[in-house]
Amino acid sequence: MNGLNINSADAKLPVPLPFMKSKSASIYPNTDARGGSRISYFHAKNQLVIANNSSYLAMPGPYLDHGSLVHIPAFTITLENTNSENVSFPSEAVGTMISTGLQEPLDVDLRGVYFVRALVNLINNVPLEDGCSHPAEAVVENVLGTAGLSAGQWIRTAYDEHLCRQPGLAAAILRIMGRLPFHTVKSWGRPLVYQALHHPDAEIRDAAVRAIEMWEDRNAIGALRARVPQEQLPWLARYIRGVIEDLAG
Amino acid sequence: MRIWLGSWRVNDYLARMVNRAKWETRAWLAEDAIRADALTSCLRTSSDALSVWTCDGTEDGWTDVVLALMTVPEKDTIDTIDVVLVWRATLESDGFQLVQSAGKTNVEDLKSRHADVVHLDAQGLMRLAQRLATSIADGKLYRRFRRADIKTILNQAIRSQRLSSSQLHEKIAEQLDVSRW
């Protein structure tokens, strides 16, 4: 076949891309001890992009199944007749292309890709409402329980990727973090939230203060005090002062 | 069409829970713009109606609104909340139609303080949003209630027997530590 072969009963067949012309390349993902597939990847708009150092193929979604992480089948992808000179990547692609020798499995955990997508879809589909728990909380808590610090990194990735383009979504991620038990997010969540206190977007700053308030993080008093004189929005400055009082109380 | 009112006249305001941060404009919008997220998040309608609570604007009135909002069955988390008031007379003169309906709150004496702004269309919703934005800009008609405030309000309601701890969502009861009662 001029293009690619995917050897899996479950995998969706992507369409061969036009630049695949001459050079042969193969990616052999294996299955790690935790059952996830390992392969080079990054993600673009609504697509999972699987890549080696000369080619990529795009697999359209969806990968979300009612908020659950879908099963990721082990599969073998062979890119045939590719020509590295003609490789191009979509401009909206985010993440880092991982360069590796051909025919070597890459050490990237696909679970993160699916998790980030599931989280973002959940937040987009179910509005976060004050006083009401959100379905993403259970998903995140579950993933934190099973993937530990990796999950923290995935959440950070989801937050960073949306911070500029969709600050409302990034704020929702902070709000969800704030509703999780502090000890499960403390090591990576606290620096993220402290940083968010100084973000130019009011929704992000508000979400950061709310997270600190939810966690009852007394160690944050200093960070909050430092923010007060810089805060230009009177209602938010008042809120920060109130949270400081509550925490100090 | 004006429906209801009688004894309600004492309640001069209508209260709505909003998310204050969503009413801050963004760099790429006009200074006085109302963000689309403010409409879709804070003014979510059902059957073209918007749920509101009546309020007399007194301290107790504000407290009652918070109590009503936090004791509807969907609420299962104590979050900081924002409440904004609009003059009922202003809405009526704008042509909005208000209908009294039983509130879903577990506080019996607050059930009758619920109303719906009905027969809303997109233009009406936008006009309503502008009224809310005006109230938010007016410091006296907007308040934020922190988690600590809400805990105090709920605890006081339990103490005064307006609310039983068993009527609270178990997660809220847990956060209040109602075992003390």
Boltz contact constraints between the chains, C-beta under 6 A:
constraints:
  - contact:
      token1: [A, 127]
      token2: [B, 41]
      max_distance: 6.0
  - contact:
      token1: [A, 130]
      token2: [B, 79]
      max_distance: 6.0
  - contact:
      token1: [A, 130]
      token2: [B, 81]
      max_distance: 6.0
  - contact:
      token1: [A, 131]
      token2: [B, 75]
      max_distance: 6.0
  - contact:
      token1: [A, 131]
      token2: [B, 77]
      max_distance: 6.0
  - contact:
      token1: [A, 131]
      token2: [B, 79]
      max_distance: 6.0
  - contact:
      token1: [A, 132]
      token2: [B, 74]
      max_distance: 6.0
  - contact:
      token1: [A, 133]
      token2: [B, 76]
      max_distance: 6.0
  - contact:
      token1: [A, 133]
      token2: [B, 77]
      max_distance: 6.0
  - contact:
      token1: [A, 168]
      token2: [B, 37]
      max_distance: 6.0
  - contact:
      token1: [A, 202]
      token2: [B, 21]
      max_distance: 6.0
  - contact:
      token1: [A, 202]
      token2: [B, 24]
      max_distance: 6.0
  - contact:
      token1: [A, 203]
      token2: [B, 21]
      max_distance: 6.0
  - contact:
      token1: [A, 206]
      token2: [B, 21]
      max_distance: 6.0
  - contact:
      token1: [A, 210]
      token2: [B, 80]
      max_distance: 6.0
  - contact:
      token1: [A, 213]
      token2: [B, 147]
      max_distance: 6.0
  - contact:
      token1: [A, 235]
      token2: [B, 20]
      max_distance: 6.0
  - contact:
      token1: [A, 239]
      token2: [B, 144]
      max_distance: 6.0
  - contact:
      token1: [A, 242]
      token2: [B, 146]
      max_distance: 6.0
  - contact:
      token1: [A, 246]
      token2: [B, 148]
      max_distance: 6.0
